[in-house]
Amino acid sequence: MLPGEWAERVSTVRVIGTGVMGRGIAQICAAAGITVQLADARPEAVTTAVTEIGRMYDKLASKGRMSAEQAEAATGRLVQLADPLDPADCDLVVEAVREDLQTKRELFAALEGACPQHVVFATNTSSLQVTSIATALQDPSRLAGLHFFNPVPLMRLVEVIPGARTAEDLPEALIALVRRVGHAPVRATDTPGFLVNHAGRGLITESLQILAEDLATPEDVDRIARDVLGLRMGPFELMDLTALDVTHPAMESIFAGYYGDPRLRPSPITRSRLEAGLLGRKTGEGFYRYEDGAKQERPEPVAPELTDRPVWSDDAALLDSLAEAGVPVERGDDPGESAIALVTPYGHSAASAALSARLPVDRVCGVDPLSTSERCTLTVHPAVDRDVVRAAWAALAATGRAVTVVRDGPGMIAQRLLAAIVNTSCFIAEQRLATPEDIDTAVRLALGYPRGPLEWGEHVGARRILTVLRALHSATGDPRYRPSRWLVERADLGLPLDETGTAVTDVL
C-alpha cells in the first residue's frame, strides 16, 4: 500500500455510531468529497444524523463557508444504512460507538466477517488500547486508532494510533487521509491516554495538588492560568466543562496504565467530588456554580489604598514598573529599615528566599517572576506582617495590573503549572511516544495552549524549568516532581527541548 495513493483512492467511508462524534466525522468526510455510509444500532438515529448534518451544511453555507451547491452535494453524499454490517462496499470503517471494550470487540469481529479484506478498520476510541480492541480480529493488522476530538469539525487534531499488530504502512495511509479531509494528524503510541490525554495530565494533576495544599482557590488558579500563562481556560473551568465523571476516571486509568507513576497521580479531591455529584456544568455545580449555564464566579477583592511606604525588590524591572506608577521605591543590595521587600524566586518560596538572603522575613512577600502586564501573583507566608502584605498589594495594583494574593509555597502557582506541563511532555518525548513536533502540535491544537509544551519550555528556558522542578522536589520530597531525563540532558547539553538531536538510528 502506498499511503498517499490509498488516501486519494478512498471513495467511501462507513461511520458506525451516529452520536456527536460519529456525526462530526461523517460531516468532514462528506464535505471533502467522500461518500459516507452512516449506520447505528438504532436505525432511527441514522435518519436524525443525516438531518442534523444537512442542517450544519446549510448553516455553513449561510455564513459563506461553503456554497449552497457544495452543501447540497455534501448532503447528497450521506448514505443511510439500516444495518452496520450491510454488505455494501466501502474503503474504510470508522467505529464511533460507546466507549466499552466488549462492545467494540464484538462489532469489529462481526465486521471482519462482513467486510472484504481490503476494507480498513479504525476505532475512534479515546481511552481504550487499540491493541486490546484488535484482539477480536483474526487479522489485527487491518485495525488502527483514529481518534478525533469533539467537536470534530472545529477540533482539527486527529491522533493516528497503530496497535501492536497494525500493518506497518496503515498509519501513514490514515495520516494522508486525515490531511485530505482538512484535519491535522499526529502519530501517537498505543499507550494509556495516547498523546493528548497523557500530556494534559500535567496541568490538571498539578492544579489539583495546588488546591490540596490550600495555596489558592480554583478561581485564583484559573485566573493565573488564563492571564499569566495565556490558557484559554483555567484547569478548574476545564474540568467543569469536561465533567468529573469523564476527567477523574481518565486520570485513574492513565495512572493505573503507567503502573502508579507519581507524576500522573490522581487526586482524592476529584474522587470525593465525583461521588458527591459535583460534576460541573452538566449538573449545575462543580468547582463553580452554574445558573442557566452561566458560570458564577466570585468577584476579585478590591486592592487597598496605596501607602507612602517604599518598596525594595531583587527585580530591577519590577522596581521600574512600580516607580513609573508613582510608587516610592528603594534600590540597592538590601531593603531599608521601613521598606517592603518583594522577592522573585524561581522554584523556591518567598520565605525560603528571604531566609537564604538574610532579609527581614516580616517585611518580605513574594512576586512570581512569571507575572505579566495583565496580572501578577503576590505570595504571603506565615511570618510576614499583615500591613506589609496590604501595602505590597496596593503597590502592585498601582501598576494597573490585577493582583492575585495566594499562600506562599515553592514554585508559587504559574511556575508549578508550567513546569508540570513541560515536564510531562518531556517524559512523552523521552519515551519516544511521539515526536517533539507531534507533541507540540497535538497539545496546541487539542488543548488550546498558546505554545506547544516543548516549545514553551524552550521559550522560558530549559534550565529555568529544571530549577523549578528540582526546588519543588527538594522542598516536598514528592517524586511527582522528578525531572525528565529529556529535560535534564537538554538543559545540560544546551540542546533545544523541541528537537530530538542525534539518535542511534541516525548513525546505524
C-alpha positions as CSV (number, residue, x, y, z in Angstrom):
1,M,0.0,0.0,0.0
2,L,1.3,3.4,-1.0
3,P,-0.2,5.7,1.8
4,G,-0.8,8.7,-0.4
5,E,-2.3,6.8,-3.3
6,W,-4.6,4.8,-0.9
7,A,-5.8,8.0,0.7
8,E,-6.7,9.6,-2.6
9,R,-8.5,6.5,-3.8
10,V,-10.8,6.3,-0.8
11,S,-14.2,7.0,-2.1
12,T,-16.5,5.6,0.6
13,V,-16.2,5.6,4.4
14,R,-18.6,3.9,6.7
15,V,-19.2,5.6,10.1
16,I,-20.8,3.3,12.7
17,G,-22.3,5.2,15.6
18,T,-24.2,8.5,14.9
19,G,-23.7,10.3,18.2
20,V,-21.9,13.6,18.3
21,M,-18.6,12.1,17.3
22,G,-19.9,10.0,14.5
23,R,-21.9,12.9,13.0
24,G,-18.8,15.1,13.1
25,I,-16.6,12.5,11.4
26,A,-19.3,12.0,8.7
27,Q,-19.7,15.8,8.2
28,I,-16.0,16.4,7.4
29,C,-15.6,13.3,5.2
30,A,-18.7,14.1,3.1
31,A,-17.6,17.8,2.8
32,A,-14.2,16.5,1.5
33,G,-15.9,14.7,-1.4
34,I,-16.1,11.2,0.2
35,T,-19.3,9.2,0.2
36,V,-20.3,8.4,3.8
37,Q,-22.3,5.4,4.8
38,L,-24.0,6.1,8.2
39,A,-25.0,3.2,10.4
40,D,-26.2,2.8,14.0
41,A,-27.6,0.1,16.2
42,R,-30.8,2.3,16.2
43,P,-31.8,2.9,12.6
44,E,-33.9,6.0,13.5
45,A,-30.7,7.6,14.8
46,V,-29.2,7.5,11.3
47,T,-32.1,9.5,9.9
48,T,-31.7,12.1,12.7
49,A,-28.0,12.2,12.0
50,V,-28.4,12.9,8.3
51,T,-30.9,15.7,9.0
52,E,-28.6,17.2,11.6
53,I,-25.5,17.1,9.3
54,G,-27.5,18.6,6.5
55,R,-28.6,21.4,8.8
56,M,-24.9,22.0,9.7
57,Y,-24.0,22.3,6.0
58,D,-26.8,24.8,5.5
59,K,-25.6,26.8,8.4
60,L,-22.0,26.9,7.0
61,A,-23.5,28.0,3.6
62,S,-25.4,30.8,5.2
63,K,-22.1,32.0,6.7
64,G,-20.3,31.8,3.4
65,R,-18.0,29.0,4.5
66,M,-19.3,26.8,1.7
67,S,-21.5,27.4,-1.3
68,A,-25.2,26.3,-1.4
69,E,-24.2,23.9,-4.2
70,Q,-21.4,22.4,-2.1
71,A,-23.7,22.0,0.9
72,E,-26.3,20.2,-1.3
73,A,-23.6,18.0,-2.8
74,A,-22.2,17.1,0.6
75,T,-25.6,16.2,1.9
76,G,-26.1,14.0,-1.1
77,R,-23.0,12.0,-0.2
78,L,-24.7,10.8,3.0
79,V,-26.0,7.3,2.6
80,Q,-28.2,5.7,5.3
81,L,-27.6,2.1,6.2
82,A,-30.2,0.0,8.1
83,D,-27.5,-2.4,9.3
84,P,-23.9,-1.6,10.3
85,L,-22.9,-5.0,8.7
86,D,-24.5,-4.1,5.4
87,P,-22.6,-5.8,2.6
88,A,-22.3,-2.6,0.6
89,D,-18.6,-2.0,-0.3
90,C,-16.5,0.7,1.4
91,D,-12.8,1.5,1.8
92,L,-12.7,2.3,5.5
93,V,-14.9,1.7,8.5
94,V,-14.7,4.2,11.4
95,E,-16.2,2.9,14.6
96,A,-17.6,5.6,16.9
97,V,-19.8,3.6,19.3
98,R,-19.8,3.9,23.1
99,E,-16.5,3.6,25.0
100,D,-16.8,0.0,26.0
101,L,-14.2,-2.6,25.2
102,Q,-16.5,-5.6,24.8
103,T,-18.9,-3.6,22.6
104,K,-16.1,-2.5,20.3
105,R,-14.6,-6.0,20.1
106,E,-17.9,-7.6,19.2
107,L,-18.5,-5.0,16.5
108,F,-15.1,-5.5,14.8
109,A,-15.4,-9.3,15.0
110,A,-18.7,-9.0,13.2
111,L,-17.3,-6.5,10.7
112,E,-14.4,-8.8,9.8
113,G,-16.9,-11.4,8.7
114,A,-18.9,-9.0,6.7
115,C,-16.3,-6.8,5.0
116,P,-13.8,-7.8,2.3
117,Q,-10.1,-8.0,3.2
118,H,-9.3,-4.7,1.5
119,V,-11.5,-2.7,4.0
120,V,-9.5,-0.9,6.6
121,F,-10.8,-0.6,10.2
122,A,-10.4,2.3,12.5
123,T,-11.6,2.9,16.1
124,N,-12.3,6.4,17.5
125,T,-11.6,5.2,21.0
126,S,-10.3,7.9,23.3
127,S,-9.1,5.7,26.2
128,L,-9.1,2.0,25.3
129,Q,-6.0,0.4,23.9
130,V,-6.1,-0.2,20.2
131,T,-4.2,-3.5,20.7
132,S,-6.9,-4.7,23.1
133,I,-9.7,-3.9,20.7
134,A,-7.8,-5.7,17.9
135,T,-7.7,-9.0,19.8
136,A,-11.2,-9.7,18.5
137,L,-9.9,-9.8,14.9
138,Q,-8.3,-12.8,13.2
139,D,-6.3,-10.2,11.2
140,P,-5.5,-7.4,13.6
141,S,-3.2,-5.8,11.0
142,R,-6.1,-4.0,9.4
143,L,-7.1,-2.0,12.6
144,A,-5.7,1.3,13.9
145,G,-6.9,4.1,16.1
146,L,-8.2,7.2,14.5
147,H,-9.0,9.5,17.5
148,F,-11.0,12.6,16.6
149,F,-11.7,15.3,19.2
150,N,-15.1,16.9,20.0
151,P,-16.5,18.9,18.2
152,V,-14.9,17.2,15.2
153,P,-15.5,20.0,12.6
154,L,-13.8,22.6,14.8
155,M,-11.1,20.5,16.5
156,R,-8.7,19.9,13.7
157,L,-6.4,17.4,15.5
158,V,-6.6,13.7,14.9
159,E,-4.4,11.1,16.7
160,V,-3.4,8.2,14.5
161,I,-2.6,5.2,16.7
162,P,-1.1,1.9,15.5
163,G,-1.7,-1.1,17.6
164,A,0.9,-3.7,18.3
165,R,-0.1,-5.7,15.2
166,T,-1.3,-2.9,12.9
167,A,0.1,-3.1,9.3
168,E,3.3,-1.1,9.0
169,D,2.0,1.2,6.2
170,L,-1.5,1.7,7.6
171,P,-0.7,4.6,9.9
172,E,0.8,6.7,7.2
173,A,-2.1,5.9,4.9
174,L,-4.5,7.2,7.6
175,I,-2.4,10.2,8.2
176,A,-2.7,11.1,4.5
177,L,-6.5,10.6,4.6
178,V,-6.7,12.9,7.7
179,R,-4.9,15.6,5.7
180,R,-7.3,15.0,2.8
181,V,-10.3,15.8,4.9
182,G,-8.7,19.0,6.2
183,H,-7.5,18.0,9.6
184,A,-4.1,17.8,11.3
185,P,-2.8,14.3,12.0
186,V,-0.3,13.3,14.7
187,R,1.1,9.8,15.2
188,A,0.7,8.6,18.8
189,T,1.7,5.4,20.6
190,D,-0.9,2.9,21.8
191,T,-0.2,3.8,25.5
192,P,-2.6,5.0,28.2
193,G,-4.0,8.3,27.3
194,F,-2.3,8.2,23.9
195,L,-0.8,11.6,23.4
196,V,-3.2,14.5,24.2
197,N,-4.8,13.0,27.3
198,H,-1.4,12.0,28.6
199,A,0.1,15.4,28.0
200,G,-3.0,17.1,29.6
201,R,-2.4,15.4,32.9
202,G,0.4,17.9,33.7
203,L,-1.9,20.9,34.1
204,I,-4.8,19.0,35.7
205,T,-3.0,17.0,38.3
206,E,-0.7,19.9,39.4
207,S,-3.7,22.3,39.7
208,L,-5.4,19.7,42.0
209,Q,-2.2,19.4,44.0
210,I,-2.1,23.2,44.5
211,L,-5.7,23.1,45.7
212,A,-4.9,20.2,48.0
213,E,-2.1,22.3,49.6
214,D,-4.6,25.1,50.1
215,L,-2.3,27.6,48.2
216,A,-5.1,29.2,46.2
217,T,-8.8,28.9,45.3
218,P,-10.0,27.4,42.0
219,E,-10.9,30.9,40.8
220,D,-7.4,32.2,41.6
221,V,-5.7,29.3,39.8
222,D,-7.9,29.7,36.8
223,R,-7.2,33.5,36.6
224,I,-3.5,32.9,36.8
225,A,-3.7,30.2,34.2
226,R,-5.5,32.5,31.8
227,D,-3.8,35.8,32.4
228,V,-0.3,34.7,33.2
229,L,0.1,31.5,31.2
230,G,-2.3,32.5,28.4
231,L,-4.5,29.4,28.5
232,R,-8.0,29.7,27.0
233,M,-9.5,28.1,30.1
234,G,-8.2,27.5,33.6
235,P,-7.8,23.9,34.7
236,F,-10.9,24.0,37.0
237,E,-13.1,25.6,34.3
238,L,-11.9,22.9,32.0
239,M,-12.7,20.1,34.5
240,D,-16.2,21.6,34.9
241,L,-16.6,21.6,31.1
242,T,-15.5,18.0,30.5
243,A,-17.2,16.8,33.7
244,L,-15.6,14.9,36.6
245,D,-17.3,11.6,35.6
246,V,-15.1,11.8,32.5
247,T,-12.0,13.5,33.9
248,H,-11.5,11.5,37.1
249,P,-11.8,8.0,35.6
250,A,-9.4,9.2,32.8
251,M,-6.9,10.2,35.5
252,E,-7.3,6.9,37.3
253,S,-7.0,4.9,34.0
254,I,-3.8,6.7,32.9
255,F,-2.3,6.4,36.4
256,A,-3.0,2.7,36.5
257,G,-1.9,2.2,32.9
258,Y,1.6,3.6,33.9
259,Y,1.7,1.4,37.0
260,G,1.4,4.2,39.5
261,D,3.9,6.7,38.1
262,P,3.8,9.5,40.7
263,R,3.8,12.3,38.1
264,L,0.3,11.1,36.9
265,R,-1.2,10.6,40.4
266,P,-4.9,11.5,40.6
267,S,-6.3,13.5,43.5
268,P,-8.8,12.4,46.2
269,I,-10.4,15.8,45.7
270,T,-11.9,14.8,42.4
271,R,-12.9,11.3,43.7
272,S,-14.9,12.8,46.6
273,R,-16.5,15.5,44.3
274,L,-17.4,12.8,41.8
275,E,-19.1,10.7,44.4
276,A,-21.0,13.9,45.6
277,G,-22.3,14.5,42.1
278,L,-20.4,17.8,41.7
279,L,-19.6,17.0,38.1
280,G,-19.5,20.5,36.6
281,R,-21.6,22.4,34.1
282,K,-23.9,19.5,33.3
283,T,-25.1,19.1,36.9
284,G,-25.1,22.9,37.6
285,E,-22.3,22.7,40.2
286,G,-18.7,21.7,40.1
287,F,-15.8,23.8,41.1
288,Y,-18.1,26.7,40.1
289,R,-21.9,27.0,40.3
290,Y,-23.8,27.5,37.1
291,E,-27.1,29.3,36.6
292,D,-28.8,28.9,33.2
293,G,-25.5,27.5,32.0
294,A,-23.6,30.6,33.0
295,K,-20.6,30.3,35.4
296,Q,-21.0,32.1,38.7
297,E,-17.6,33.5,39.7
298,R,-16.8,35.4,42.9
299,P,-15.5,38.9,42.1
300,E,-11.9,39.7,42.8
301,P,-11.2,41.6,46.0
302,V,-10.5,45.3,45.7
303,A,-6.9,46.3,46.4
304,P,-6.2,48.5,49.4
305,E,-5.2,52.2,49.1
306,L,-1.6,53.0,48.2
307,T,0.6,54.0,51.0
308,D,3.8,56.0,51.0
309,R,5.8,53.1,52.3
310,P,8.8,52.4,50.0
311,V,9.3,49.1,48.1
312,W,12.5,47.3,47.5
313,S,12.9,44.3,45.2
314,D,15.5,42.0,43.8
315,D,14.0,42.5,40.4
316,A,15.1,45.8,38.8
317,A,12.3,45.6,36.1
318,L,9.7,45.3,38.8
319,L,11.1,48.3,40.6
320,D,11.0,50.3,37.3
321,S,7.3,49.5,36.8
322,L,6.5,50.5,40.4
323,A,8.4,53.8,40.0
324,E,6.6,54.6,36.8
325,A,3.3,54.1,38.6
326,G,4.3,56.6,41.3
327,V,5.2,54.0,44.0
328,P,8.1,55.1,46.2
329,V,11.0,52.6,45.6
330,E,14.3,51.8,47.1
331,R,17.3,50.5,45.1
332,G,20.4,48.8,46.3
333,D,21.6,45.5,47.7
334,D,19.3,45.4,50.7
335,P,16.0,47.0,51.8
336,G,16.0,49.9,54.2
337,E,14.5,49.6,57.7
338,S,11.0,50.5,56.7
339,A,10.9,49.2,53.1
340,I,8.7,46.4,51.9
341,A,10.8,43.7,50.3
342,L,9.5,41.9,47.2
343,V,11.4,38.8,46.2
344,T,11.0,37.0,42.9
345,P,12.4,33.4,43.1
346,Y,12.1,30.6,40.7
347,G,11.2,27.3,42.3
348,H,11.6,28.5,45.9
349,S,9.1,30.0,48.3
350,A,9.4,33.7,49.2
351,A,10.1,32.6,52.8
352,S,13.0,30.4,51.9
353,A,14.3,33.1,49.5
354,A,14.2,35.6,52.3
355,L,15.9,33.3,54.8
356,S,18.6,32.5,52.2
357,A,19.3,36.2,51.5
358,R,19.0,37.1,55.2
359,L,16.2,39.5,54.6
360,P,13.7,40.6,57.4
361,V,11.0,37.9,56.9
362,D,8.3,40.0,58.5
363,R,8.7,42.5,55.6
364,V,9.0,40.1,52.7
365,C,6.4,39.0,50.2
366,G,6.9,37.0,47.0
367,V,6.0,38.1,43.5
368,D,6.0,35.4,40.8
369,P,8.6,36.4,38.1
370,L,6.2,34.8,35.5
371,S,3.7,37.6,36.3
372,T,2.6,39.5,33.2
373,S,1.5,43.0,32.3
374,E,-2.1,41.8,32.8
375,R,-1.8,40.0,36.2
376,C,0.8,39.4,38.9
377,T,0.8,36.9,41.8
378,L,1.6,38.0,45.3
379,T,2.5,35.3,47.9
380,V,2.0,35.5,51.6
381,H,4.0,33.4,54.1
382,P,3.0,33.0,57.8
383,A,5.7,35.3,59.3
384,V,5.0,38.4,57.2
385,D,3.3,41.4,58.8
386,R,-0.3,41.9,57.5
387,D,0.2,45.6,56.9
388,V,3.2,44.7,54.7
389,V,1.0,42.4,52.6
390,R,-1.7,45.1,52.1
391,A,0.9,47.7,51.2
392,A,2.6,45.4,48.8
393,W,-0.8,44.5,47.2
394,A,-1.6,48.2,46.8
395,A,1.8,49.0,45.3
396,L,1.4,46.2,42.7
397,A,-2.1,47.2,41.9
398,A,-0.9,50.8,41.2
399,T,0.8,49.5,38.1
400,G,-2.6,48.8,36.6
401,R,-2.4,45.0,36.9
402,A,-4.8,42.6,38.5
403,V,-3.2,41.1,41.7
404,T,-3.9,37.6,42.9
405,V,-2.9,37.1,46.5
406,V,-2.1,33.4,47.4
407,R,-0.4,31.5,50.1
408,D,3.4,31.2,49.8
409,G,4.9,28.0,48.6
410,P,7.7,26.6,46.5
411,G,7.2,27.4,42.8
412,M,4.2,29.7,43.5
413,I,1.4,28.9,41.1
414,A,2.2,29.7,37.4
415,Q,5.7,28.2,37.7
416,R,4.3,25.0,39.1
417,L,1.7,24.7,36.4
418,L,4.1,25.4,33.6
419,A,6.8,23.1,34.9
420,A,4.3,20.3,35.2
421,I,3.1,20.9,31.6
422,V,6.6,21.0,30.2
423,N,7.9,18.0,32.3
424,T,5.0,15.8,31.4
425,S,5.6,16.3,27.7
426,C,9.4,15.8,28.2
427,F,8.6,12.4,29.6
428,I,6.5,11.6,26.5
429,A,9.4,12.7,24.2
430,E,11.9,10.8,26.4
431,Q,9.9,7.5,26.0
432,R,9.5,8.2,22.2
433,L,5.8,8.0,22.5
434,A,5.5,10.8,19.9
435,T,7.9,13.1,18.1
436,P,8.6,16.6,19.6
437,E,6.8,18.2,16.6
438,D,3.7,16.0,17.1
439,I,3.7,16.6,20.8
440,D,3.6,20.4,20.3
441,T,1.1,20.2,17.5
442,A,-1.2,17.9,19.4
443,V,-1.3,19.9,22.6
444,R,-1.6,23.3,20.9
445,L,-4.5,22.2,18.7
446,A,-6.4,20.0,21.2
447,L,-5.8,21.7,24.5
448,G,-5.6,25.3,23.3
449,Y,-2.2,26.1,24.9
450,P,-0.6,29.3,23.5
451,R,2.5,27.2,22.6
452,G,3.3,23.6,22.3
453,P,4.7,22.4,25.7
454,L,8.3,21.7,24.4
455,E,8.3,24.9,22.5
456,W,7.0,26.7,25.7
457,G,9.7,25.2,27.8
458,E,12.3,26.3,25.3
459,H,10.9,29.8,25.3
460,V,11.0,30.1,29.1
461,G,14.3,28.2,29.3
462,A,15.0,24.5,30.0
463,R,17.4,25.4,32.8
464,R,14.7,27.6,34.5
465,I,12.1,24.8,34.2
466,L,14.6,22.4,35.7
467,T,15.4,24.8,38.6
468,V,11.7,24.9,39.4
469,L,11.3,21.1,39.4
470,R,14.4,20.5,41.4
471,A,13.4,23.0,44.0
472,L,9.9,21.5,44.3
473,H,11.3,18.0,44.6
474,S,13.7,19.2,47.3
475,A,11.1,21.1,49.3
476,T,8.3,18.4,49.1
477,G,10.2,15.1,48.6
478,D,7.4,14.2,46.2
479,P,8.6,12.1,43.3
480,R,6.0,13.7,41.0
481,Y,8.5,16.5,40.5
482,R,11.4,14.4,39.4
483,P,12.7,15.9,36.1
484,S,12.6,14.0,32.9
485,R,15.9,12.8,31.5
486,W,14.9,14.6,28.3
487,L,14.8,17.9,30.1
488,V,18.0,17.3,32.2
489,E,20.1,16.2,29.2
490,R,19.0,19.1,27.0
491,A,19.5,21.7,29.8
492,D,23.0,20.3,30.4
493,L,24.0,19.9,26.8
494,G,22.4,23.2,25.6
495,L,20.1,21.4,23.1
496,P,16.5,22.6,22.3
497,L,13.7,20.8,24.1
498,D,11.7,20.6,20.9
499,E,14.3,18.7,18.8
500,T,15.3,15.1,19.0
501,G,19.1,15.6,18.5
502,T,21.3,12.7,17.3
503,A,19.7,9.3,17.7
504,V,21.3,5.9,17.4
505,T,19.2,5.3,14.2
506,D,20.9,8.3,12.6
507,V,24.3,6.6,12.6
508,L,23.4,2.9,12.1
